């Protein structure tokens, strides 16, 4: 099993739809200790994806992901635009310029490149109550998984969801929420939840 451009388009569409469907929930989580607008910004990103993906022409997977990332970085509304732009654009950085049939190794490289790009812009690690609480376990699970591209994506999604759930027990160390310190225990990080939804959506698109 390999993933062609149509499969990647289906994955991105699925992820965008799942994010949009959960926008209100994400804002509710964010409203407890943040600005309460995470879901609003995520919905803007989802709409951009749903608009751009059907317009995908003859660009390679790498080029299309790079262009998507650049466009998402410009989405207004706090840090989510730049972070999601980096994450989604990063999915293509370790692909070859003309690599349009993605096998299991390529999917693993997508996750590796994504994390590498994120680590260039944030020092957050697991336990800091950020989107990295979902992304880092997802990448680690993808690297350890065996089987088809779908198997790898499902493993990553499960790990991301577990990471987002675990973030409930952490103290916020970044953003506005960090001023609330121990009060943030018991609430998951909105960015970790949205990241887990994005990865789950990718897996469900296959």
Secondary structure, DSSP 4 states (H G I P E B T S, - for coil): --B-HHHHHHHHHHHHHHHHHTHHHHHHHHHHHS-S-HHHHHHHHHHHHHHHGGG--S--HHHHHHHHHHHHHT--STTHHHHHHHHHHHTTTTS-TT--SB-HHHHHHHHHHHHHHHHTT----TTSSSTHHHHHHHHHHHHH--SSHHHHHHHHHHHHHHHHHHGGGSPP-SSGGGGGGGGGTTS--HHHHHHHHHHHHHHHT-
